[in-house]
Amino acid sequence: MTPPQQPRSRKERPCDACRKRKSRCVLEEESPVCVLCRFHNQDCTFLQNPQSRKRKVPSDAVEELDGPKRRHSSSSTRSRKSPGVSTRVIRTNNGTGVEEYDDLDGPSLLKKTLGLQNKHHSQYIGSTRGLEPALLGKLSTTGREEFPLEGATLRRVSSNEAFILMPDPGTQGYEDELDDLDTIEAIVKPHGKALVDLYFRIVFPSFPVVHKEVYLEKYSRSYREFSPPLLAAVYLLALYYWTYDNALSKFTKPDVERLEKLARKALGDTIHRPKLSTVQAGLLLLQHTDADSAELTAQLVSVGYGLGLHLDASEWNIPIWEKGLRKRLGWALYMQDKWSSLGSGRPALINPSNWDLQPVKNNDFPENASHEDDQEGSSEVEKGRILFSHMISLSEILAELLETVFTVKASREIVVAGANGLRIVLEKVKPVQLKLKEWYSNLPECLSMESTLVMKLNSVGYLRLAYVATEIALHRRIILALSLSTDTQLYHFCRSVAHVRFMFAIDFVQSLKPQHLSSFWYFASAQNFAQIGVFGTLLLSTATNTEEADFYRTKLREFRWTLKINSENGARYMKPAMTLLDANMALLAETTTNQPASHAIDKQTTITRADTGRKTETHALPTTSRHTSLYADAPLSTSSGFASPSQYPFEATTYSNHHPDDSPAAFPSEHTDIQTHEFGYDLGNAQGMWTY
């Protein structure tokens, strides 16, 4: 057997550090740094002569002597000139440690990772940046992937795309990471493992933004391998289901407020060394609380672009599991942007022209039905994958709706059009309504509200609520476009359709069962529940007679009661909707008090129709129906995050018992049959109208 190659000794004089230690200075093959200097993560210098005064041992070198022994590879030398701070070491089974996952002995999913390195973070090199990866030529399977730069490394993932890898040490708050991790773990100790199991049982199946095997691989070695905010976010979401673990329920629940405070502080630090775990942590924290959601969403979108989450990574030279994770995480960020825009009333930040992600496929989700957890109170893995995929496609439809009729330019166009504003709205939303109809009709049976296994939780409620919110957003825009000059038949028809949507929403909320209410609910659910109340209040404020107004007032009281009893029994996401409903009703009461008698609801008005020239006795239109919402200038409408339109899908065939004729508003039966036209806007011979 050939003897192992021995490292060669340096023929020249020893380096300063070896002379000081009176140690042999040994240089490995092709390395400019001696073994001891590399071990202590310090510069290998020759500045001192033999007669020079001994130097004091650096404090960081002393710290390293107390830690585990470390091995280094070429990937580790990227950061050898980084400031001497408390370092993150990946512990191995034999008691040694490595600085990067590429140096681990044996198999590991994290080898060759781009976005989850231990001590380095990456930045995508955009097409207009000062570096041009294409200058390096075509990337081959045997060619070099990494090229050293001053203080960084260029890593190619394809022939035309590359990232800059930069060391974490020296960035804001890096020296606090290990302390933060220790504090987070101390808050939940000794329940960390049980909380991780709870998270993957209940939350993860319906919102798969982490890679389960990767997370558990790291956790099996040490919690110190994680980004502090990601570790805290997983614990925070699991704590909602503390009582769903028989062993945990016997103990005192950890301090949630302290854990959240530390998670937010740590997230603010890690944004300065962004990784995939940064986006994961931010998205999970937004599921825990919506505090500063619009601001945090903006930060995460910026980080996502820097990480290349907007790009198709299917042909990149990165691990297969990371390709799937990037796609799921990118779409989760897209969803966050669109639903945050709907809830806050702010413009969406992700532009479709700069979004190149491909649709998710089954192989982008490593987990399947074989990974189901049989323990009671778990979520269904296979259903969660399907649910997440349909939520993505619904978010794309929502994005089109927001871009079509809710932008500043679109709103101005509608207002400037005056009497023709409604026609413009109807023409713009027709393609969106068609897509919504197709989306709903293609829902698989497993996503029905009734499809729930015994002793399992069912998160399909948040998906159906999101569809309702989208429908309500569309019809809210139509109702706001009605005016005194609107054709009587069209006016009544638009309100009839809106009435059916509202009634379906109310019935949906009242039909929720414990297996729905106790499951994971997407962050936008709070604002989506609130939109039902906003829509109902808008219909109340524009009611055409006292009987109709009394009906909506009664339904809103019933809606509030449902929100109240559910929120007091654990459905925390319903409480904001109740608060905003009270605020909107108070605003309506204030407006009604100050409204001139000439605008009373029961007053009938004779209007000369602009489109026909004939005079007609028609419905009364309160001042609030003239192109502006009663709540447009309300303080809560933008700051609360719950003021913009959205919610669940309602088909005519599904709600066949609620024809407009049956409502207290007594809509004339001769108007267009809603079920026949499936909520289209075809008025027979009326020119310019459309149907589907």
Legacy VTK file of the C-alpha trace (Angstrom):
# vtk DataFile Version 3.0
C-alpha trace
ASCII
DATASET POLYDATA
POINTS 692 float
0.000 0.000 0.000
1.346 3.397 -0.936
2.154 5.419 2.186
0.111 8.605 2.602
1.680 11.760 1.287
3.427 13.691 4.045
3.171 17.464 4.229
6.427 19.143 3.333
8.253 21.393 5.781
9.014 24.949 4.944
12.674 25.322 3.973
12.630 29.009 4.744
12.474 30.529 8.210
9.253 29.881 10.198
6.369 32.336 10.169
5.944 34.827 12.991
3.260 32.789 14.782
5.209 29.508 14.674
8.353 31.220 15.897
6.415 32.709 18.787
4.984 29.295 19.694
8.341 27.637 19.063
6.507 25.222 16.790
7.452 23.586 13.542
6.125 25.595 10.585
4.529 23.122 8.130
3.089 24.027 4.744
0.585 21.756 2.977
0.583 21.220 -0.782
-0.190 24.412 -2.773
-1.142 26.362 0.352
0.436 29.755 1.184
-0.710 29.429 4.797
0.917 27.068 7.292
-1.116 24.452 9.128
-1.111 26.203 12.510
-2.042 29.624 11.120
-4.895 28.085 9.186
-6.044 26.205 12.274
-6.119 29.429 14.290
-7.695 31.394 11.417
-4.960 34.036 11.357
-2.614 35.548 8.800
0.623 33.688 8.091
3.168 36.546 8.145
6.942 37.033 8.053
7.166 40.539 9.456
9.278 39.819 12.556
12.939 38.894 12.609
14.380 36.390 15.105
15.397 39.168 17.527
11.984 40.849 17.555
9.985 41.206 20.766
7.359 38.552 21.375
3.835 39.586 20.598
0.822 39.065 22.858
-1.358 36.164 21.766
-4.515 37.506 20.068
-7.644 37.003 22.160
-9.466 35.292 19.323
-6.650 32.752 19.037
-7.046 31.889 22.697
-10.797 31.439 22.168
-10.190 29.108 19.262
-7.881 26.903 21.363
-10.832 26.204 23.667
-13.172 25.210 20.838
-13.381 22.077 18.710
-10.595 21.281 16.299
-11.329 22.479 12.809
-10.489 21.233 9.366
-10.322 23.596 6.433
-10.690 23.162 2.704
-10.354 25.629 -0.130
-13.904 26.828 0.565
-12.897 27.826 4.078
-10.051 30.076 2.961
-12.547 32.554 1.474
-12.885 34.137 4.899
-9.419 33.679 6.410
-8.866 37.450 6.377
-12.183 38.178 8.062
-12.171 40.037 11.375
-11.474 37.892 14.413
-14.917 37.366 15.922
-16.823 34.526 17.516
-17.089 32.034 14.668
-19.741 29.525 13.628
-18.347 25.995 13.469
-20.209 22.960 12.117
-19.658 20.189 14.639
-18.966 16.717 13.331
-19.545 13.330 14.899
-15.866 12.743 15.670
-15.585 15.897 17.764
-13.876 18.074 15.166
-15.454 21.003 13.359
-15.578 22.488 9.870
-16.484 25.948 8.662
-18.445 25.045 5.538
-20.687 22.155 4.590
-18.449 21.167 1.681
-15.860 20.064 4.272
-18.139 17.597 6.050
-17.164 13.942 5.931
-19.807 11.614 4.586
-23.087 12.476 2.886
-24.880 15.771 3.491
-27.636 17.539 1.585
-25.929 20.842 2.256
-22.786 20.119 0.258
-22.497 22.511 -2.697
-25.375 24.637 -1.416
-25.505 28.191 -2.714
-28.102 29.843 -0.510
-27.581 28.164 2.874
-23.851 28.281 3.474
-22.612 28.451 7.048
-20.274 31.451 6.981
-20.932 33.039 3.598
-23.845 34.802 1.925
-24.462 35.374 -1.761
-25.574 38.199 -4.042
-26.860 37.687 -7.563
-24.860 39.472 -10.251
-27.485 41.302 -12.283
-27.207 42.005 -15.993
-26.114 45.633 -15.497
-23.657 45.105 -12.656
-19.953 45.811 -13.018
-19.043 42.134 -13.373
-19.831 40.041 -16.443
-19.840 36.253 -15.811
-20.216 35.547 -19.546
-16.592 36.653 -19.996
-15.552 33.363 -18.392
-17.067 31.373 -21.237
-19.363 28.388 -21.141
-19.569 26.532 -17.834
-18.726 22.853 -18.207
-19.168 19.997 -15.760
-15.408 19.781 -15.288
-14.656 23.504 -15.303
-14.049 25.794 -12.356
-17.120 27.112 -10.527
-15.453 29.600 -8.202
-13.039 32.435 -8.907
-11.371 34.516 -6.196
-12.018 38.252 -6.050
-10.763 40.894 -3.658
-12.449 40.049 -0.358
-15.008 37.763 -2.024
-15.491 34.859 -4.431
-17.394 34.651 -7.696
-19.450 31.463 -8.053
-20.950 30.532 -11.386
-24.203 28.589 -11.504
-24.591 28.624 -15.281
-22.725 29.973 -18.279
-24.379 33.383 -17.945
-25.354 33.649 -14.276
-23.218 33.969 -11.186
-23.215 35.090 -7.582
-20.719 36.856 -5.368
-19.981 34.961 -2.165
-18.998 37.158 0.756
-17.952 36.255 4.296
-20.456 36.723 7.115
-17.906 37.832 9.753
-17.779 41.598 9.962
-21.435 42.143 9.027
-23.896 43.775 11.406
-24.682 41.668 14.463
-22.640 38.647 13.356
-20.787 38.534 16.642
-24.159 38.224 18.428
-25.449 35.239 16.452
-24.269 32.469 18.743
-25.483 34.363 21.806
-28.855 34.932 20.128
-29.130 31.239 19.274
-28.255 30.226 22.820
-30.846 32.652 24.213
-33.556 31.427 21.829
-32.876 27.824 22.768
-32.800 28.701 26.461
-36.288 30.258 26.219
-37.836 26.997 24.980
-35.506 24.549 26.729
-35.987 21.608 27.112
-38.858 21.574 24.591
-37.016 22.566 21.396
-37.194 19.163 19.708
-40.880 18.735 20.566
-41.665 22.167 19.105
-39.811 21.334 15.889
-41.890 18.157 15.610
-45.081 20.191 16.163
-44.095 22.645 13.441
-43.548 19.914 10.870
-46.763 18.155 11.909
-49.125 21.128 11.634
-47.656 24.226 9.975
-45.161 22.920 7.437
-47.553 20.796 5.289
-49.701 23.839 4.415
-46.847 26.342 4.072
-43.728 24.442 2.885
-41.128 27.215 2.757
-38.355 25.212 4.440
-36.793 21.924 3.404
-37.667 19.401 6.085
-34.713 17.056 5.602
-32.220 19.905 5.501
-33.694 21.468 8.620
-33.655 18.202 10.543
-30.119 17.376 9.395
-28.872 20.646 10.822
-30.940 20.322 13.984
-29.565 16.829 14.622
-26.049 18.279 14.827
-26.774 21.520 16.678
-29.292 24.343 16.870
-26.254 26.616 16.471
-26.181 25.914 12.724
-29.368 27.915 12.140
-30.031 31.525 11.402
-31.376 32.866 14.746
-34.624 34.334 13.335
-35.460 31.093 11.488
-34.994 28.997 14.627
-37.154 31.442 16.603
-39.852 31.645 13.894
-40.275 27.865 13.803
-40.632 27.818 17.575
-43.113 30.726 17.541
-45.477 29.089 15.064
-45.248 25.756 16.863
-46.140 27.423 20.163
-49.657 28.117 18.831
-50.213 24.376 18.986
-48.607 23.804 22.379
-51.627 21.872 23.661
-51.601 19.577 20.617
-48.713 17.673 22.197
-49.772 15.696 25.239
-46.359 15.961 26.878
-45.944 19.703 26.251
-49.412 20.566 27.501
-48.344 19.565 31.021
-45.662 22.280 31.143
-45.758 26.067 31.300
-45.677 27.645 27.862
-42.419 29.534 27.062
-42.307 33.345 26.867
-43.713 34.067 23.383
-43.290 37.838 23.632
-39.605 37.588 24.499
-39.037 35.056 21.735
-40.725 37.281 19.147
-38.751 40.329 20.237
-35.482 38.449 19.853
-36.553 37.022 16.475
-37.269 40.482 15.081
-33.980 41.866 16.357
-32.057 38.947 14.855
-33.892 39.250 11.528
-32.856 42.893 11.328
-29.252 41.748 11.652
-29.347 38.827 9.215
-30.770 40.997 6.450
-27.225 42.384 6.191
-25.931 38.895 5.290
-28.975 37.540 3.439
-29.481 33.867 2.745
-32.456 31.699 1.887
-32.956 31.324 5.640
-33.481 35.096 5.875
-36.497 34.960 3.558
-37.752 31.804 5.267
-37.570 33.477 8.674
-39.282 36.644 7.448
-42.162 34.782 5.808
-42.709 32.617 8.877
-42.647 35.622 11.203
-45.293 37.255 9.020
-47.495 34.213 9.622
-47.054 34.796 13.354
-47.908 38.495 13.405
-48.722 41.169 10.829
-46.913 43.945 12.711
-45.064 46.107 10.158
-46.011 43.555 7.497
-45.847 45.954 4.539
-42.389 47.197 5.540
-41.024 43.706 6.198
-42.514 42.442 2.944
-40.677 45.191 1.057
-37.402 44.172 2.698
-37.942 40.504 1.898
-38.741 41.238 -1.751
-35.491 43.185 -2.036
-33.568 40.351 -0.374
-35.288 37.834 -2.658
-34.131 39.657 -5.780
-30.593 39.717 -4.390
-30.738 35.956 -3.832
-32.052 35.300 -7.345
-35.404 33.943 -6.164
-37.073 35.576 -9.172
-35.097 33.401 -11.589
-35.553 29.932 -13.041
-32.864 27.851 -11.315
-33.788 24.540 -12.950
-30.530 24.423 -14.968
-28.233 25.861 -12.322
-25.294 23.939 -10.955
-26.702 23.636 -7.423
-28.177 20.696 -5.478
-31.509 19.393 -6.778
-33.232 19.922 -3.434
-32.199 23.589 -3.467
-33.758 24.089 -6.898
-37.109 22.959 -5.543
-36.714 24.976 -2.361
-35.880 28.120 -4.314
-38.976 27.703 -6.446
-41.285 27.178 -3.457
-39.685 30.024 -1.553
-39.841 32.347 -4.558
-43.550 31.710 -5.045
-44.188 32.140 -1.315
-42.531 35.552 -1.592
-44.679 36.358 -4.640
-47.818 35.426 -2.680
-46.697 37.556 0.250
-46.246 40.562 -2.027
-49.654 40.286 -3.711
-51.733 39.606 -0.609
-49.856 42.257 1.330
-50.670 44.712 -1.462
-54.335 43.778 -1.297
-54.448 44.183 2.457
-52.430 47.382 2.770
-53.672 49.184 -0.336
-50.065 49.762 -1.407
-48.733 48.941 -4.879
-47.316 45.457 -5.351
-43.511 45.340 -5.555
-42.951 42.332 -7.817
-43.209 43.130 -11.505
-44.255 40.261 -13.798
-41.704 41.347 -16.411
-38.943 40.538 -13.908
-40.413 37.281 -12.648
-39.173 34.129 -14.356
-40.166 31.355 -11.940
-41.711 28.281 -13.488
-44.880 26.724 -11.995
-44.291 24.323 -9.115
-44.403 20.611 -9.862
-44.762 17.553 -7.699
-41.017 16.923 -7.642
-40.485 20.381 -6.135
-42.026 18.968 -2.956
-39.879 16.193 -1.458
-42.665 15.162 0.932
-45.668 13.135 -0.184
-48.427 10.923 1.208
-45.849 8.450 2.549
-44.649 11.163 4.956
-48.041 11.574 6.645
-47.974 11.832 10.436
-50.622 9.575 11.970
-50.688 11.482 15.243
-54.004 13.203 15.944
-54.122 16.928 15.231
-51.663 16.755 12.323
-52.092 18.322 8.889
-52.258 16.265 5.715
-48.988 16.443 3.772
-50.348 15.599 0.323
-53.291 17.983 0.697
-50.919 20.717 1.849
-48.862 20.416 -1.325
-51.954 20.700 -3.522
-53.314 23.572 -1.434
-50.045 25.519 -1.700
-49.947 25.033 -5.482
-53.508 26.334 -5.936
-52.797 29.293 -3.672
-49.965 30.259 -6.014
-52.214 30.194 -9.085
-54.909 32.172 -7.250
-52.296 34.765 -6.291
-51.425 35.193 -9.959
-55.084 35.967 -10.698
-55.173 38.414 -7.798
-52.058 40.096 -9.171
-53.802 40.601 -12.520
-56.853 42.067 -10.794
-54.737 44.509 -8.782
-52.852 45.561 -11.890
-56.056 45.911 -13.930
-58.359 48.088 -11.819
-56.557 49.065 -8.606
-53.472 50.913 -9.843
-53.304 54.694 -9.620
-53.531 55.054 -13.403
-56.453 52.646 -13.723
-58.353 54.397 -10.933
-57.800 57.767 -12.563
-58.966 56.429 -15.922
-62.188 55.182 -14.358
-62.865 58.457 -12.565
-62.108 60.611 -15.611
-64.467 58.469 -17.714
-67.400 59.674 -15.615
-70.599 57.932 -16.674
-68.580 55.438 -18.742
-66.475 54.411 -15.759
-68.589 51.341 -15.034
-68.235 50.073 -18.590
-64.458 50.435 -18.338
-64.431 48.472 -15.068
-66.587 45.696 -16.506
-64.402 45.365 -19.584
-61.214 45.266 -17.500
-62.399 42.684 -14.976
-64.000 40.317 -17.489
-60.775 38.316 -18.181
-60.074 38.131 -14.457
-63.582 36.842 -13.727
-63.149 34.171 -16.391
-59.884 33.017 -14.807
-61.467 32.968 -11.359
-64.293 30.826 -12.665
-61.867 28.392 -14.297
-59.678 28.276 -11.191
-62.629 27.426 -8.979
-64.041 24.810 -11.321
-60.659 23.042 -11.431
-60.312 22.655 -7.662
-59.803 18.972 -6.821
-62.181 17.188 -4.496
-59.549 16.973 -1.771
-59.736 20.770 -1.382
-63.421 20.780 -0.526
-64.380 21.951 2.951
-65.820 18.545 3.793
-62.765 16.542 2.753
-61.025 16.032 6.094
-59.675 12.830 7.576
-60.697 11.873 11.091
-58.616 13.623 13.786
-56.771 15.696 11.175
-56.592 19.477 10.771
-57.660 21.045 7.479
-56.127 24.314 6.240
-58.212 24.498 3.070
-60.215 27.264 4.743
-57.513 29.845 4.100
-57.458 28.964 0.394
-61.220 29.266 -0.034
-61.264 32.449 2.012
-58.600 33.890 -0.292
-60.796 33.084 -3.281
-63.748 34.813 -1.645
-61.546 37.842 -1.005
-60.543 38.025 -4.658
-64.185 37.829 -5.778
-65.199 40.505 -3.283
-62.351 42.750 -4.434
-63.613 42.493 -7.994
-67.256 43.221 -7.103
-66.350 45.941 -4.651
-64.685 47.777 -7.529
-67.845 47.373 -9.609
-70.119 48.669 -6.832
-67.917 51.738 -6.403
-68.255 52.468 -10.121
-72.069 52.690 -9.987
-73.434 56.206 -10.281
-76.620 58.215 -10.805
-76.187 57.837 -14.546
-75.953 54.021 -14.458
-78.672 52.202 -16.390
-81.361 51.022 -13.947
-81.289 47.423 -15.091
-77.499 47.264 -14.979
-77.466 48.955 -11.593
-79.819 46.387 -10.056
-77.990 43.518 -11.690
-74.583 44.585 -10.362
-75.994 44.882 -6.876
-77.741 41.507 -7.208
-74.471 39.772 -8.020
-72.708 41.591 -5.178
-75.506 40.495 -2.832
-74.991 36.829 -3.747
-71.232 37.148 -3.197
-71.782 38.703 0.223
-74.285 36.055 1.297
-71.968 33.261 0.222
-69.179 34.843 2.267
-71.352 35.031 5.367
-72.418 31.412 5.000
-68.811 30.346 4.439
-67.685 31.914 7.715
-70.585 30.355 9.597
-69.827 26.927 8.145
-66.259 26.714 9.483
-65.733 23.752 11.786
-63.159 23.140 14.553
-60.844 21.194 12.215
-60.744 24.302 10.006
-60.563 26.948 12.724
-57.735 25.221 14.610
-55.536 24.612 11.581
-52.865 26.845 10.076
-54.268 30.027 8.503
-52.282 32.092 6.010
-51.310 35.592 7.180
-53.761 37.253 4.735
-56.729 35.483 6.331
-57.178 38.221 8.941
-57.484 40.935 6.301
-59.654 38.683 4.145
-62.166 38.120 6.923
-62.188 41.887 7.428
-62.992 42.454 3.760
-66.283 40.608 4.125
-67.305 43.172 6.706
-66.043 46.077 4.595
-67.994 44.809 1.594
-71.158 44.360 3.646
-70.857 47.845 5.081
-70.439 49.240 1.575
-73.607 47.454 0.446
-75.393 48.808 3.525
-74.249 52.366 2.829
-75.566 52.180 -0.760
-78.808 50.320 0.024
-81.756 51.489 -2.102
-84.432 51.255 0.597
-84.882 50.802 4.330
-85.764 47.133 4.047
-82.540 46.350 2.204
-80.524 48.423 4.690
-82.068 46.571 7.643
-81.206 43.262 6.015
-77.520 44.106 5.609
-77.391 45.554 9.113
-78.758 42.284 10.507
-76.330 40.177 8.489
-73.393 42.278 9.660
-74.459 41.787 13.277
-74.593 38.022 12.697
-71.171 38.175 11.039
-69.726 40.064 13.985
-71.157 37.533 16.419
-69.518 34.670 14.512
-66.185 36.511 14.555
-66.519 37.182 18.261
-67.266 33.657 19.446
-64.607 32.129 17.184
-61.897 34.629 18.180
-62.628 34.022 21.858
-62.178 30.304 21.241
-58.771 30.468 19.619
-59.367 31.883 16.122
-57.110 34.891 16.769
-57.070 35.817 13.063
-60.758 36.844 13.280
-60.346 39.514 15.948
-58.916 42.207 13.606
-61.923 41.727 11.302
-64.277 42.402 14.199
-62.343 45.532 15.180
-62.452 46.932 11.659
-66.120 46.111 11.244
-66.855 48.185 14.356
-64.726 51.034 12.998
-66.459 51.040 9.617
-69.907 50.914 11.184
-68.953 53.863 13.385
-67.850 55.818 10.313
-71.106 54.969 8.554
-73.124 56.108 11.567
-71.193 59.379 11.647
-71.790 59.954 7.937
-75.489 59.118 8.211
-75.897 61.550 11.114
-74.409 64.388 9.080
-76.149 63.468 5.807
-78.766 65.943 4.467
-82.358 64.744 4.488
-82.496 64.980 0.706
-80.204 61.960 0.532
-82.302 59.642 2.705
-82.299 56.034 1.528
-86.031 55.859 0.813
-86.087 58.954 -1.344
-86.887 58.194 -4.994
-85.114 60.251 -7.601
-86.123 61.027 -11.164
-83.066 60.780 -13.380
-82.592 61.499 -17.057
-80.586 58.591 -18.394
-77.521 59.673 -20.293
-77.558 56.592 -22.494
-81.239 56.622 -23.500
-82.472 60.165 -22.947
-85.589 58.818 -21.185
-86.768 59.749 -17.717
-87.087 56.903 -15.263
-88.309 56.466 -11.682
-85.419 54.615 -10.224
-83.519 53.682 -7.112
-82.062 56.207 -4.711
-78.293 56.513 -4.692
-76.687 57.829 -1.522
-73.801 60.215 -2.026
-71.359 57.480 -1.098
-72.039 55.582 -4.328
-70.647 58.222 -6.626
-67.310 56.749 -7.567
-65.848 57.066 -4.059
-66.064 54.724 -1.129
-67.407 55.858 2.188
-64.207 54.551 3.714
-61.719 55.821 1.186
-60.306 58.420 3.544
-60.822 56.523 6.782
-57.674 56.411 8.929
-57.887 52.637 9.290
-58.064 51.948 5.582
-54.337 52.097 4.954
-52.590 51.734 8.251
-54.445 48.710 9.522
-53.572 46.398 6.678
-57.151 45.132 6.474
-58.844 47.728 4.326
-58.393 46.506 0.816
-60.715 44.105 -0.968
-60.314 40.319 -0.994
-61.909 36.977 -0.165
-63.472 33.669 -1.241
-64.922 32.119 -4.421
-68.618 31.916 -4.972
-70.244 30.135 -7.886
-73.902 30.578 -8.826
-74.394 26.837 -8.938
-72.957 26.554 -5.453
-75.270 29.187 -4.060
-78.355 28.346 -6.060
-80.794 29.029 -3.231
-79.859 32.681 -3.003
-81.401 34.267 -6.030
-81.721 38.067 -5.790
-85.505 37.679 -5.711
-85.189 36.020 -2.302
-83.339 38.900 -0.663
-85.060 41.583 1.463
-84.021 44.119 -1.145
-86.764 42.693 -3.410
-84.780 42.973 -6.603
-87.147 42.726 -9.584
-87.224 39.234 -11.062
-87.287 40.485 -14.621
-83.650 41.463 -14.369
-80.952 39.214 -15.751
-80.938 35.684 -14.335
-77.729 35.293 -12.382
-77.512 31.529 -12.517
-78.041 31.422 -16.263
-75.257 33.901 -16.921
-72.986 32.655 -14.153
-72.322 36.130 -12.859
-71.500 37.618 -16.223
-72.674 41.036 -17.298
-74.670 40.373 -20.440
-77.715 42.636 -20.651
-79.190 41.295 -23.823
-79.229 44.093 -26.407
-77.225 46.547 -24.302
-74.264 47.467 -26.452
-70.802 47.249 -24.997
-71.716 44.697 -22.341
-70.076 41.312 -22.139
-70.822 37.804 -20.934
-69.011 34.559 -20.304
LINES 1 693
692 0 1 2 3 4 5 6 7 8 9 10 11 12 13 14 15 16 17 18 19 20 21 22 23 24 25 26 27 28 29 30 31 32 33 34 35 36 37 38 39 40 41 42 43 44 45 46 47 48 49 50 51 52 53 54 55 56 57 58 59 60 61 62 63 64 65 66 67 68 69 70 71 72 73 74 75 76 77 78 79 80 81 82 83 84 85 86 87 88 89 90 91 92 93 94 95 96 97 98 99 100 101 102 103 104 105 106 107 108 109 110 111 112 113 114 115 116 117 118 119 120 121 122 123 124 125 126 127 128 129 130 131 132 133 134 135 136 137 138 139 140 141 142 143 144 145 146 147 148 149 150 151 152 153 154 155 156 157 158 159 160 161 162 163 164 165 166 167 168 169 170 171 172 173 174 175 176 177 178 179 180 181 182 183 184 185 186 187 188 189 190 191 192 193 194 195 196 197 198 199 200 201 202 203 204 205 206 207 208 209 210 211 212 213 214 215 216 217 218 219 220 221 222 223 224 225 226 227 228 229 230 231 232 233 234 235 236 237 238 239 240 241 242 243 244 245 246 247 248 249 250 251 252 253 254 255 256 257 258 259 260 261 262 263 264 265 266 267 268 269 270 271 272 273 274 275 276 277 278 279 280 281 282 283 284 285 286 287 288 289 290 291 292 293 294 295 296 297 298 299 300 301 302 303 304 305 306 307 308 309 310 311 312 313 314 315 316 317 318 319 320 321 322 323 324 325 326 327 328 329 330 331 332 333 334 335 336 337 338 339 340 341 342 343 344 345 346 347 348 349 350 351 352 353 354 355 356 357 358 359 360 361 362 363 364 365 366 367 368 369 370 371 372 373 374 375 376 377 378 379 380 381 382 383 384 385 386 387 388 389 390 391 392 393 394 395 396 397 398 399 400 401 402 403 404 405 406 407 408 409 410 411 412 413 414 415 416 417 418 419 420 421 422 423 424 425 426 427 428 429 430 431 432 433 434 435 436 437 438 439 440 441 442 443 444 445 446 447 448 449 450 451 452 453 454 455 456 457 458 459 460 461 462 463 464 465 466 467 468 469 470 471 472 473 474 475 476 477 478 479 480 481 482 483 484 485 486 487 488 489 490 491 492 493 494 495 496 497 498 499 500 501 502 503 504 505 506 507 508 509 510 511 512 513 514 515 516 517 518 519 520 521 522 523 524 525 526 527 528 529 530 531 532 533 534 535 536 537 538 539 540 541 542 543 544 545 546 547 548 549 550 551 552 553 554 555 556 557 558 559 560 561 562 563 564 565 566 567 568 569 570 571 572 573 574 575 576 577 578 579 580 581 582 583 584 585 586 587 588 589 590 591 592 593 594 595 596 597 598 599 600 601 602 603 604 605 606 607 608 609 610 611 612 613 614 615 616 617 618 619 620 621 622 623 624 625 626 627 628 629 630 631 632 633 634 635 636 637 638 639 640 641 642 643 644 645 646 647 648 649 650 651 652 653 654 655 656 657 658 659 660 661 662 663 664 665 666 667 668 669 670 671 672 673 674 675 676 677 678 679 680 681 682 683 684 685 686 687 688 689 690 691
